[in-house]
Amino acid sequence: MSDLIEWSDAMVCGEDAMDRQHRVLVDTLAEASAKLAGRAGDPLFERITQDLLAYAIYHFETEEKLMQQYAYAAKQPDEAGKHIAAHRGFTRQVVAMRDETRTGGPAAEAELLRFLKDWLVDHIMSVDQQFARFVIAARASDEGSTPAAPATPT
């Protein structure tokens, strides 16, 4: 695969846990693309894509816990619904494409790697950036709304 994914500062969304996990996903996908270039049918493909999918699901769970913690669905129901639907759709699509690679050969493998790269970059640069801004603002609001110490009577 010629168009390898690389981590860039543009992908930083400002929420530490999300950024760390995004970096792992990007680096793992880049490594997988480099290792698998021209190796159609390699059993390593199955393992790497399974590991990527497992880590993506772990990452989605992290984001969805943040959504619960900051009441994202209550405060931004449309965005929360779209975000969660994107996670579920990604998982279904990757599983379906992995199944196709078992019989489809190198073109199917390259298509899956391209899909993973394109989806990940798009998701980080759009939906996750917007969600991270929400989390950061919610955290700042929570920190700013902590009750002040009671005044000392004079």
Secondary structure as GFF3:
##gff-version 3
##sequence-region A 1 154
A	DSSP	three_ten_helix	9	11	.	.	.	ID=ss1
A	DSSP	alpha_helix	16	36	.	.	.	ID=ss2
A	DSSP	alpha_helix	43	69	.	.	.	ID=ss3
A	DSSP	alpha_helix	72	75	.	.	.	ID=ss4
A	DSSP	alpha_helix	77	104	.	.	.	ID=ss5
A	DSSP	alpha_helix	106	123	.	.	.	ID=ss6
A	DSSP	pi_helix	124	128	.	.	.	ID=ss7
A	DSSP	alpha_helix	129	144	.	.	.	ID=ss8
###
